[in-house]
Amino acid sequence: MLNVKCNASEPLVLEALRGVRLHFVSLMKDLEETDIKRAQLGLAHSYSRAKVKFNVHKSDNMIIQAIALVDQLDKDINTFAMRLREWYSWHFPELVKITADNIMYARVAHFIGRRTSMTDIPGTTAKKLEALESITMDNAMAQSILDATKTSMGFDISDIDILNLSMFTEKVVKLADYRKKLHIYLTNKMNAVAPNLTSLIGDIVGARLISHAGSLTNLAKYPASTVQILGAEKALFRALKTKGNTPKYGLIFHSTFIGRAQQKNKGRISRYLANKCSIASRIDCFSEDATAVFGDKLRDQVEERLKFYETGDAPRKNIDVMREAIKEASQAEHSEDATAKTRTKKRKSDVPEKKDKKKTKKRKSDVLEKEEKKKTKKRKAHKV
């Protein structure tokens, strides 16, 4: 050790280091300028990779794409169902009044096809009625559909028309099934990325908030007043331009809390809910451990606030609720650590057992070999 004190923040030292970096190629032997450039490029790549490194399971970009696709599928399925109702009503107009649900209408139309197929072949009507009951999940509705096929006022259509109609109904049913699977995927993704926001306001509304903000980080940076009117920007700027009343809520209007509140309390509960959404999004964005404890506690607070507006019962203080949530989260974390430790202990305890089994197998094989050697010796001695 040279024991030389050096202050790297001095301007002279910084200038000297800059000169060394600039003329490093000429100072070092067997070193080319391309090697320096390659090393700098690798260092830049590793630094950038470390800066943008994130958890794959917490990528909110997948949520943005999934909620956009869910909304688009809802619009498309609704449009296709209305087209199907209009098209199939020329052949079987009575079905529109019997089945109100669009997806059920498509399933029933795909199953029936030509309306005379229910009663064409004698002896199969009972089986077809059972299959129709499994689709509609209602005995009375299935029986009324069967009765309507016998006395329908619709006109007959050709085979090529019924073929195209059945293909269209099949596509609508498949789209509806895919929409259900996509909703399950979105729910799982929201529980992984933003569990507290999902527990507080629901997966669909939470995903729309994240999508409108651009990312979970942007949503966490927004103040509660911005979260409250997120999605109602046109109404806000129109009110500012005309000097009218500003909107009280945006996307959070689709939450069940707003619908349950009285008309005079909708603005107050939307402001309170936006405050809790802002807290939940910040916890989800900046916490390392994914837990829904805080979201459950925040939802309980909103429930208490709704009850306070209706009955006047004083809700709990926010600091007390947060202390309870922190305590529960720490207990859950300790329990997870304890279970992980017990698993590791079991794995370690299983290892020597396997070794002992191997040793016993070796011992048995050695004993068998010794016995065989003794037998062979006795046989040789007996021959002699």
C-alpha positions as CSV (number, residue, x, y, z in Angstrom):
1,M,0.0,0.0,0.0
2,L,1.3,3.4,-1.0
3,N,-0.8,5.3,1.6
4,V,-1.3,8.1,-0.8
5,K,-4.4,10.3,-0.1
6,C,-6.3,11.4,-3.2
7,N,-9.4,13.4,-3.5
8,A,-11.1,12.4,-6.8
9,S,-13.5,15.3,-6.7
10,E,-10.7,17.9,-7.2
11,P,-10.8,19.5,-10.7
12,L,-7.1,18.7,-11.3
13,V,-7.6,15.0,-10.6
14,L,-10.7,14.8,-12.8
15,E,-8.8,16.5,-15.6
16,A,-6.0,14.0,-15.2
17,L,-8.4,11.0,-15.3
18,R,-10.0,12.4,-18.4
19,G,-6.6,12.7,-20.1
20,V,-5.8,9.1,-19.1
21,R,-9.1,7.8,-20.6
22,L,-8.5,9.8,-23.7
23,H,-4.9,8.6,-24.4
24,F,-5.3,5.2,-22.9
25,V,-4.7,3.4,-26.2
26,S,-1.3,5.1,-26.7
27,L,-0.3,4.6,-23.0
28,M,-0.9,0.8,-23.0
29,K,1.0,-1.7,-25.2
30,D,-0.7,-4.4,-27.2
31,L,-4.0,-2.5,-27.0
32,E,-5.9,-1.4,-30.1
33,E,-8.6,1.3,-30.4
34,T,-11.2,-1.3,-31.5
35,D,-10.7,-3.3,-28.3
36,I,-11.5,-0.1,-26.3
37,K,-14.6,0.6,-28.3
38,R,-15.8,-3.0,-27.9
39,A,-15.3,-2.8,-24.2
40,Q,-17.1,0.5,-23.9
41,L,-20.0,-1.0,-26.0
42,G,-20.2,-4.0,-23.7
43,L,-20.1,-1.8,-20.6
44,A,-22.9,0.4,-22.0
45,H,-25.1,-2.6,-22.8
46,S,-24.6,-4.2,-19.3
47,Y,-25.3,-0.8,-17.7
48,S,-28.5,-0.3,-19.7
49,R,-29.6,-3.8,-19.1
50,A,-29.2,-3.3,-15.4
51,K,-31.1,0.0,-15.5
52,V,-34.1,-1.4,-17.4
53,K,-34.1,-4.8,-15.7
54,F,-37.6,-5.6,-14.4
55,N,-39.6,-8.5,-13.2
56,V,-41.2,-10.4,-16.1
57,H,-44.3,-11.2,-14.1
58,K,-44.9,-7.5,-13.2
59,S,-45.0,-6.1,-16.8
60,D,-47.9,-3.8,-17.0
61,N,-47.6,-3.6,-20.8
62,M,-49.4,-6.9,-21.1
63,I,-52.3,-5.5,-19.0
64,I,-52.6,-2.5,-21.4
65,Q,-52.8,-4.8,-24.4
66,A,-55.2,-7.3,-22.8
67,I,-57.7,-4.7,-21.6
68,A,-57.7,-3.0,-25.0
69,L,-58.4,-6.4,-26.6
70,V,-61.2,-7.1,-24.1
71,D,-62.9,-3.8,-24.8
72,Q,-62.6,-4.4,-28.6
73,L,-63.9,-8.0,-28.3
74,D,-66.9,-6.7,-26.3
75,K,-67.7,-4.2,-29.1
76,D,-67.2,-6.8,-31.8
77,I,-69.2,-9.6,-30.1
78,N,-72.1,-7.1,-29.5
79,T,-72.0,-6.0,-33.2
80,F,-71.9,-9.6,-34.5
81,A,-74.7,-10.7,-32.1
82,M,-77.0,-8.0,-33.4
83,R,-76.2,-9.0,-37.0
84,L,-76.9,-12.6,-36.1
85,R,-80.2,-11.7,-34.5
86,E,-81.3,-9.8,-37.6
87,W,-80.1,-12.6,-39.9
88,Y,-81.5,-15.6,-38.1
89,S,-84.8,-13.9,-37.3
90,W,-85.8,-14.2,-41.0
91,H,-85.8,-18.0,-40.4
92,F,-86.8,-18.3,-36.7
93,P,-88.2,-14.9,-35.5
94,E,-89.7,-16.3,-32.2
95,L,-86.2,-17.1,-30.7
96,V,-85.5,-13.4,-30.2
97,K,-88.2,-13.0,-27.6
98,I,-87.4,-16.3,-25.8
99,T,-83.6,-15.7,-25.3
100,A,-82.5,-12.2,-24.3
101,D,-78.8,-13.0,-23.9
102,N,-76.7,-12.5,-27.1
103,I,-74.2,-15.3,-26.4
104,M,-77.0,-17.8,-25.5
105,Y,-78.9,-16.8,-28.6
106,A,-75.8,-17.6,-30.7
107,R,-75.3,-21.0,-29.0
108,V,-79.0,-21.9,-29.5
109,A,-79.0,-20.8,-33.1
110,H,-75.8,-22.8,-33.7
111,F,-77.3,-25.9,-32.1
112,I,-80.7,-25.7,-33.9
113,G,-79.5,-24.6,-37.3
114,R,-82.6,-25.2,-39.5
115,R,-85.6,-25.0,-37.2
116,T,-87.2,-28.1,-38.5
117,S,-84.2,-30.2,-37.4
118,M,-85.7,-30.5,-33.9
119,T,-88.6,-32.5,-35.1
120,D,-87.6,-34.0,-38.4
121,I,-86.4,-37.4,-37.2
122,P,-88.9,-39.1,-34.9
123,G,-87.5,-40.4,-31.6
124,T,-84.6,-37.9,-31.4
125,T,-86.7,-35.0,-30.1
126,A,-86.2,-35.9,-26.5
127,K,-82.4,-36.1,-26.8
128,K,-82.3,-32.8,-28.6
129,L,-84.4,-31.3,-25.9
130,E,-81.9,-32.5,-23.3
131,A,-79.0,-31.0,-25.2
132,L,-80.9,-27.7,-25.5
133,E,-81.6,-27.7,-21.8
134,S,-77.8,-28.1,-21.2
135,I,-77.2,-25.0,-23.3
136,T,-79.9,-22.8,-21.9
137,M,-79.7,-24.2,-18.3
138,D,-83.5,-23.7,-18.1
139,N,-86.1,-26.4,-18.7
140,A,-89.0,-24.0,-19.4
141,M,-86.9,-22.0,-21.9
142,A,-85.8,-25.1,-23.8
143,Q,-89.4,-26.4,-23.9
144,S,-90.7,-23.0,-25.2
145,I,-88.0,-23.0,-27.9
146,L,-89.1,-26.5,-29.0
147,D,-92.7,-25.4,-29.1
148,A,-91.8,-22.3,-31.1
149,T,-90.0,-24.4,-33.7
150,K,-93.2,-26.2,-34.5
151,T,-95.3,-23.1,-35.0
152,S,-92.8,-20.6,-36.3
153,M,-93.8,-17.9,-38.8
154,G,-90.3,-17.6,-40.4
155,F,-89.7,-18.6,-44.0
156,D,-87.5,-21.5,-45.2
157,I,-83.9,-20.9,-46.3
158,S,-81.6,-22.9,-48.6
159,D,-78.8,-25.2,-47.6
160,I,-76.1,-22.8,-48.6
161,D,-77.7,-20.0,-46.5
162,I,-78.0,-22.2,-43.4
163,L,-74.4,-23.3,-43.9
164,N,-73.1,-19.7,-43.9
165,L,-75.3,-18.9,-41.0
166,S,-74.0,-21.8,-38.9
167,M,-70.4,-20.8,-39.7
168,F,-71.1,-17.3,-38.5
169,T,-72.8,-18.5,-35.3
170,E,-69.8,-20.7,-34.6
171,K,-67.4,-17.8,-35.0
172,V,-69.5,-15.7,-32.6
173,V,-69.5,-18.5,-30.0
174,K,-65.7,-19.0,-30.3
175,L,-65.1,-15.3,-29.9
176,A,-67.2,-15.3,-26.7
177,D,-65.3,-18.3,-25.3
178,Y,-62.0,-16.6,-26.1
179,R,-63.2,-13.4,-24.4
180,K,-63.8,-15.5,-21.2
181,K,-60.3,-17.0,-21.4
182,L,-58.8,-13.5,-22.0
183,H,-60.6,-12.2,-18.9
184,I,-59.2,-15.0,-16.8
185,Y,-55.7,-14.1,-18.1
186,L,-56.2,-10.4,-17.3
187,T,-57.4,-11.2,-13.8
188,N,-54.3,-13.3,-13.1
189,K,-52.0,-10.7,-14.6
190,M,-53.6,-7.9,-12.5
191,N,-53.3,-10.0,-9.3
192,A,-49.6,-10.4,-10.1
193,V,-48.8,-6.8,-11.1
194,A,-51.3,-4.7,-9.0
195,P,-52.9,-6.9,-6.4
196,N,-53.9,-4.0,-4.1
197,L,-55.5,-2.0,-6.9
198,T,-57.4,-5.1,-8.1
199,S,-58.6,-5.9,-4.6
200,L,-59.8,-2.3,-4.1
201,I,-61.5,-1.5,-7.4
202,G,-61.6,-4.7,-9.5
203,D,-59.5,-6.0,-12.3
204,I,-61.3,-4.4,-15.2
205,V,-61.5,-0.9,-13.8
206,G,-57.9,-1.2,-12.5
207,A,-56.6,-2.3,-15.8
208,R,-58.4,0.6,-17.5
209,L,-56.8,3.0,-15.2
210,I,-53.4,1.6,-15.9
211,S,-54.0,1.6,-19.6
212,H,-55.3,5.2,-19.6
213,A,-52.3,6.4,-17.5
214,G,-49.8,4.5,-19.8
215,S,-48.2,2.4,-17.1
216,L,-48.5,1.6,-13.4
217,T,-45.6,3.9,-12.6
218,N,-47.4,6.9,-14.3
219,L,-50.6,6.0,-12.4
220,A,-48.6,6.0,-9.1
221,K,-47.2,9.4,-9.9
222,Y,-50.6,10.9,-10.5
223,P,-52.3,12.8,-7.6
224,A,-55.7,11.6,-6.4
225,S,-57.4,14.5,-8.1
226,T,-56.1,13.4,-11.5
227,V,-57.1,9.7,-10.8
228,Q,-60.6,10.9,-10.0
229,I,-61.2,12.5,-13.4
230,L,-59.0,10.1,-15.4
231,G,-61.0,9.3,-18.6
232,A,-63.1,12.4,-18.5
233,E,-60.6,14.9,-20.0
234,K,-63.0,16.1,-22.7
235,A,-65.7,16.9,-20.2
236,L,-63.1,18.7,-18.0
237,F,-61.7,20.9,-20.7
238,R,-65.2,21.6,-21.9
239,A,-66.2,22.7,-18.4
240,L,-63.1,24.9,-18.1
241,K,-63.8,26.5,-21.5
242,T,-67.5,27.2,-20.8
243,K,-66.9,27.9,-17.1
244,G,-69.3,25.2,-16.1
245,N,-69.2,22.4,-13.5
246,T,-66.2,20.1,-13.7
247,P,-66.8,16.3,-13.9
248,K,-66.9,14.4,-10.6
249,Y,-65.6,11.1,-11.9
250,G,-64.0,9.4,-14.9
251,L,-63.2,5.7,-15.3
252,I,-63.8,5.0,-11.6
253,F,-67.5,5.6,-12.2
254,H,-67.7,1.9,-13.3
255,S,-66.7,0.9,-9.8
256,T,-69.5,-0.6,-7.7
257,F,-68.9,1.9,-4.9
258,I,-70.1,4.8,-7.1
259,G,-73.2,3.0,-8.1
260,R,-74.1,2.1,-4.5
261,A,-73.7,5.7,-3.3
262,Q,-76.7,8.1,-3.3
263,Q,-76.8,10.8,-5.9
264,K,-75.8,13.5,-3.5
265,N,-72.8,11.5,-2.2
266,K,-71.4,10.3,-5.6
267,G,-68.9,13.1,-5.8
268,R,-67.7,12.7,-2.3
269,I,-67.3,8.9,-2.6
270,S,-65.5,9.2,-5.9
271,R,-63.0,11.7,-4.4
272,Y,-62.4,9.3,-1.4
273,L,-62.1,6.3,-3.8
274,A,-59.6,8.1,-6.0
275,N,-57.5,8.8,-2.9
276,K,-57.4,5.1,-2.0
277,C,-56.7,4.1,-5.6
278,S,-53.7,6.4,-5.6
279,I,-52.4,4.9,-2.4
280,A,-53.0,1.3,-3.7
281,S,-51.2,2.0,-7.0
282,R,-48.2,3.5,-5.2
283,I,-47.9,0.4,-3.0
284,D,-48.2,-1.9,-6.0
285,C,-45.6,0.1,-7.9
286,F,-42.9,0.6,-5.3
287,S,-43.3,-2.4,-3.0
288,E,-41.0,-5.4,-3.5
289,D,-43.4,-8.1,-2.1
290,A,-46.7,-8.5,-3.9
291,T,-49.5,-8.7,-1.3
292,A,-53.2,-7.7,-1.4
293,V,-53.5,-7.0,2.3
294,F,-53.4,-3.2,1.8
295,G,-56.0,-3.4,-0.9
296,D,-58.4,-5.3,1.3
297,K,-58.0,-2.8,4.1
298,L,-58.5,0.1,1.7
299,R,-61.7,-1.5,0.4
300,D,-62.9,-1.9,4.0
301,Q,-62.3,1.8,4.5
302,V,-64.4,2.7,1.4
303,E,-67.1,0.4,2.7
304,E,-67.0,2.2,6.1
305,R,-67.2,5.6,4.3
306,L,-70.3,4.5,2.4
307,K,-71.8,3.4,5.7
308,F,-70.9,6.7,7.3
309,Y,-72.7,8.6,4.5
310,E,-75.8,6.4,5.0
311,T,-76.0,5.9,8.8
312,G,-73.5,8.4,10.3
313,D,-71.3,5.7,12.0
314,A,-67.8,7.2,12.3
315,P,-65.2,5.2,10.3
316,R,-61.8,4.2,11.6
317,K,-58.8,6.4,11.2
318,N,-56.4,5.8,8.3
319,I,-53.3,5.5,10.5
320,D,-54.9,2.7,12.5
321,V,-56.0,0.8,9.4
322,M,-52.5,1.1,7.9
323,R,-50.9,-0.2,11.1
324,E,-53.1,-3.2,11.0
325,A,-52.3,-3.8,7.3
326,I,-48.5,-3.5,8.0
327,K,-48.8,-6.0,10.9
328,E,-50.8,-8.5,8.8
329,A,-48.3,-8.1,5.9
330,S,-45.3,-8.7,8.2
331,Q,-47.0,-11.8,9.7
332,A,-47.7,-13.2,6.3
333,E,-44.1,-12.6,5.3
334,H,-42.8,-14.4,8.4
335,S,-45.1,-17.3,7.8
336,E,-43.9,-17.6,4.2
337,D,-40.3,-17.5,5.4
338,A,-41.0,-20.2,8.0
339,T,-42.6,-22.5,5.4
340,A,-39.6,-22.0,3.1
341,K,-37.2,-22.9,5.9
342,T,-39.1,-26.1,6.7
343,R,-39.1,-27.1,3.1
344,T,-35.3,-26.6,2.9
345,K,-34.9,-28.6,6.1
346,K,-37.0,-31.5,4.7
347,R,-34.9,-31.5,1.5
348,K,-31.7,-31.6,3.5
349,S,-33.0,-34.4,5.7
350,D,-34.0,-36.4,2.6
351,V,-30.5,-36.3,1.2
352,P,-28.7,-38.5,3.8
353,E,-31.6,-41.0,3.7
354,K,-30.9,-41.5,0.0
355,K,-27.2,-41.9,0.8
356,D,-28.0,-44.5,3.5
357,K,-30.1,-46.4,1.0
358,K,-27.2,-46.4,-1.5
359,K,-24.9,-47.7,1.3
360,T,-27.2,-50.5,2.3
361,K,-27.5,-51.5,-1.3
362,K,-23.7,-51.6,-1.6
363,R,-23.5,-53.7,1.6
364,K,-26.0,-56.2,0.3
365,S,-24.2,-56.6,-3.0
366,D,-20.9,-57.1,-1.1
367,V,-22.4,-59.8,1.1
368,L,-23.8,-61.6,-1.9
369,E,-20.4,-61.5,-3.7
370,K,-18.7,-62.9,-0.6
371,E,-21.2,-65.7,-0.4
372,E,-20.8,-66.6,-4.0
373,K,-17.0,-66.7,-3.6
374,K,-17.3,-69.1,-0.6
375,K,-19.6,-71.4,-2.6
376,T,-17.2,-71.5,-5.6
377,K,-14.3,-72.4,-3.2
378,K,-16.3,-75.2,-1.7
379,R,-17.2,-76.6,-5.1
380,K,-13.5,-76.5,-6.1
381,A,-12.5,-78.3,-2.9
382,H,-15.1,-80.9,-3.4
383,K,-14.0,-81.6,-6.9
384,V,-10.4,-82.0,-5.7
